[in-house]
Amino acid sequence: MRYTLFLVISLLLIGNIGSANQNGKFNLRKDLGIGGGEEPYVFGEISELEIDSKGNIYVLDTPFIKKFDKNGNFLLSIGGKGEGPGEFPSISILYIALDSKGKLFVLNGLKGDVSVFNKKGEFLYSIKTGVRSNGILIDSEDNVVIVGFKDNKIFHVYSQKGDFISSFGESFNVPKKYEKC
């Protein structure tokens, strides 16, 4: 219940940024509520949200990604605990991204593997990058960009088929005055 409340409050705040009244206070209004007591509406560990071109909402609730329509109605669940294709180990750090065609990319940051799903939540294939990662994004050409350190580079670009394209972004040493922050 507290995670449902968290999600509703988060969506309220995100939807109302910049709408302060004359006293400098924010007025909250409900744009969308995802909730109830049923299983698909119970959350455990929400770490990311993505919204596709049709307004569908993807909630990363490790080890599942729950897909809701733009009105907050549950559509499907993607992934789950396990070691097989389209499943995620119980100890994993996951990140999600969507491409322009609605394919969902799920990065396991500990392994550097990317699982790819179609709009129906069906597992398509995996991309093995070998990069322990901190994030994933899809660029304007629908290439997969992995954020993580490998070979003294920070950003690693792959085609959607998993072919390595390039790496860029030099790593750097943190100035001593910021090392203990």
Rosetta blueprint (number, residue, H / E / L):
1 M L
2 R H
3 Y H
4 T H
5 L H
6 F H
7 L H
8 V H
9 I H
10 S H
11 L H
12 L H
13 L H
14 I H
15 G H
16 N L
17 I L
18 G L
19 S L
20 A E
21 N L
22 Q L
23 N L
24 G L
25 K L
26 F E
27 N L
28 L L
29 R L
30 K L
31 D L
32 L L
33 G L
34 I L
35 G L
36 G L
37 G L
38 E L
39 E H
40 P H
41 Y H
42 V L
43 F L
44 G L
45 E L
46 I E
47 S E
48 E E
49 L E
50 E E
51 I E
52 D L
53 S L
54 K L
55 G L
56 N L
57 I E
58 Y E
59 V E
60 L E
61 D E
62 T L
63 P L
64 F E
65 I E
66 K E
67 K E
68 F E
69 D L
70 K L
71 N L
72 G L
73 N L
74 F E
75 L E
76 L E
77 S E
78 I E
79 G E
80 G L
81 K E
82 G L
83 E L
84 G L
85 P L
86 G L
87 E L
88 F E
89 P L
90 S L
91 I L
92 S L
93 I L
94 L E
95 Y E
96 I E
97 A E
98 L E
99 D L
100 S L
101 K L
102 G L
103 K L
104 L E
105 F E
106 V E
107 L E
108 N E
109 G L
110 L L
111 K L
112 G L
113 D E
114 V E
115 S E
116 V E
117 F E
118 N L
119 K L
120 K L
121 G L
122 E L
123 F E
124 L E
125 Y E
126 S E
127 I E
128 K E
129 T L
130 G L
131 V L
132 R L
133 S L
134 N L
135 G E
136 I E
137 L E
138 I E
139 D L
140 S L
141 E L
142 D L
143 N L
144 V E
145 V E
146 I E
147 V E
148 G E
149 F E
150 K E
151 D L
152 N L
153 K E
154 I E
155 F E
156 H E
157 V E
158 Y E
159 S L
160 Q L
161 K L
162 G L
163 D L
164 F E
165 I E
166 S E
167 S E
168 F E
169 G E
170 E E
171 S L
172 F L
173 N L
174 V L
175 P L
176 K H
177 K H
178 Y H
179 E L
180 K L
181 C L
